Structure formats: C-alpha cells, structure tokens
Amino acid sequence: MGKILRKTSIDELPQFFNVFMGDMSVVSPRPHMVVHTQQYESSVDKYSVCHFLKPGIIGLAQIQGCKGEIVERADIANRVRYDIFYMEKWSLALDAEIVFLTIYNAIKGEAKTY
C-alpha cells in the first residue's frame, strides 16, 4: 500500500491542509528539511533565492524529473535551476501546466520516487 502511495504521490494530499491555512502554495518550489537547507545554503549557488516564495506541494523541478534522493551535487543544482526559472517566468498558464503534468505523472507513476 505504501509503495503505491509513494509511486503516485497521493501521500502528499494532506499537505493541502497547509495550503488552506496559508502556509504553503499549491505550485511553488518544494521545501527541503531544515538540516538539508543549512547544508545547501553554503554549498549550492543561489539556493536561498528559492525561499522568497511560500513552499509548494508541487513544483516545476519535480515534474522535470528532479525529485527523490539527492545523490550528486547536480541533483540539487538542477532543482534550484528549475525553481529559479519558475520564479522568473511565473504565470497562471505555467502553474496550470505544472498541475496538469503532476496529475498525469501521478496516474502514469514515476520511476524516481522513494
């Protein structure tokens, strides 16, 4: 059961409570754990820029395949690159595309989840 929940990202649904409370957005850069944030702030260029927005349940980086465990430095660097692109090019159409692709990926299932 847990494997199906993670594969389809349905385990993220409770985060909508945080959206209703105003603490998160539906679409925006995804947050990292505090310990990782402290580590990446000092080692990844422009990492802190992503914190200018409320964290989101879904983000551009995740639909582009940058999700799951950080194994190499390029994994987090690519996430930051997509997050900054999102911030610079934000539009309602981009948010709609991200939501649509997230639903599509949830139905299809993704390989890089944990």
Contacts in CASP RR format, 6 or more apart in sequence:
PFRMAT RR
TARGET T0000
AUTHOR 0000-0000-0000
METHOD contacts of the structure
MODEL  1
MGKILRKTSIDELPQFFNVFMGDMSVVSPRPHMVVHTQQYESSVDKYSVC
HFLKPGIIGLAQIQGCKGEIVERADIANRVRYDIFYMEKWSLALDAEIVF
LTIYNAIKGEAKTY
2 11 0 8 1.000
4 10 0 8 1.000
5 11 0 8 1.000
6 113 0 8 1.000
6 114 0 8 1.000
7 109 0 8 1.000
7 110 0 8 1.000
7 113 0 8 1.000
8 106 0 8 1.000
8 107 0 8 1.000
8 109 0 8 1.000
9 102 0 8 1.000
9 105 0 8 1.000
9 106 0 8 1.000
9 110 0 8 1.000
9 113 0 8 1.000
10 106 0 8 1.000
12 57 0 8 1.000
12 58 0 8 1.000
15 24 0 8 1.000
15 56 0 8 1.000
15 57 0 8 1.000
16 26 0 8 1.000
16 57 0 8 1.000
18 24 0 8 1.000
18 57 0 8 1.000
19 25 0 8 1.000
19 26 0 8 1.000
19 57 0 8 1.000
22 54 0 8 1.000
23 54 0 8 1.000
24 54 0 8 1.000
24 55 0 8 1.000
24 56 0 8 1.000
24 57 0 8 1.000
25 53 0 8 1.000
25 54 0 8 1.000
25 55 0 8 1.000
25 56 0 8 1.000
25 57 0 8 1.000
26 56 0 8 1.000
26 57 0 8 1.000
26 58 0 8 1.000
26 95 0 8 1.000
26 99 0 8 1.000
27 56 0 8 1.000
27 57 0 8 1.000
27 58 0 8 1.000
27 59 0 8 1.000
27 95 0 8 1.000
27 98 0 8 1.000
27 99 0 8 1.000
28 53 0 8 1.000
28 54 0 8 1.000
28 55 0 8 1.000
28 56 0 8 1.000
28 59 0 8 1.000
28 86 0 8 1.000
29 50 0 8 1.000
29 53 0 8 1.000
29 55 0 8 1.000
29 56 0 8 1.000
29 59 0 8 1.000
29 60 0 8 1.000
29 61 0 8 1.000
29 79 0 8 1.000
29 83 0 8 1.000
29 86 0 8 1.000
29 87 0 8 1.000
30 55 0 8 1.000
30 56 0 8 1.000
30 57 0 8 1.000
30 58 0 8 1.000
30 59 0 8 1.000
30 61 0 8 1.000
30 62 0 8 1.000
30 67 0 8 1.000
30 79 0 8 1.000
31 37 0 8 1.000
31 55 0 8 1.000
31 56 0 8 1.000
32 40 0 8 1.000
36 70 0 8 1.000
37 47 0 8 1.000
40 47 0 8 1.000
40 76 0 8 1.000
40 80 0 8 1.000
41 47 0 8 1.000
41 48 0 8 1.000
43 73 0 8 1.000
44 73 0 8 1.000
44 76 0 8 1.000
44 77 0 8 1.000
44 80 0 8 1.000
45 77 0 8 1.000
45 80 0 8 1.000
46 80 0 8 1.000
46 84 0 8 1.000
47 76 0 8 1.000
47 80 0 8 1.000
49 80 0 8 1.000
49 83 0 8 1.000
49 84 0 8 1.000
49 87 0 8 1.000
50 80 0 8 1.000
50 83 0 8 1.000
50 84 0 8 1.000
50 87 0 8 1.000
52 87 0 8 1.000
53 87 0 8 1.000
58 98 0 8 1.000
58 99 0 8 1.000
58 102 0 8 1.000
59 82 0 8 1.000
59 83 0 8 1.000
59 86 0 8 1.000
59 98 0 8 1.000
59 102 0 8 1.000
60 82 0 8 1.000
60 83 0 8 1.000
60 85 0 8 1.000
60 86 0 8 1.000
60 94 0 8 1.000
60 98 0 8 1.000
61 67 0 8 1.000
61 78 0 8 1.000
61 79 0 8 1.000
61 81 0 8 1.000
61 82 0 8 1.000
61 83 0 8 1.000
61 86 0 8 1.000
62 102 0 8 1.000
63 98 0 8 1.000
63 101 0 8 1.000
63 102 0 8 1.000
63 105 0 8 1.000
64 78 0 8 1.000
64 82 0 8 1.000
65 110 0 8 1.000
65 112 0 8 1.000
66 75 0 8 1.000
66 78 0 8 1.000
66 79 0 8 1.000
66 82 0 8 1.000
67 110 0 8 1.000
67 112 0 8 1.000
67 113 0 8 1.000
68 112 0 8 1.000
68 113 0 8 1.000
68 114 0 8 1.000
69 75 0 8 1.000
69 114 0 8 1.000
70 76 0 8 1.000
86 94 0 8 1.000
END
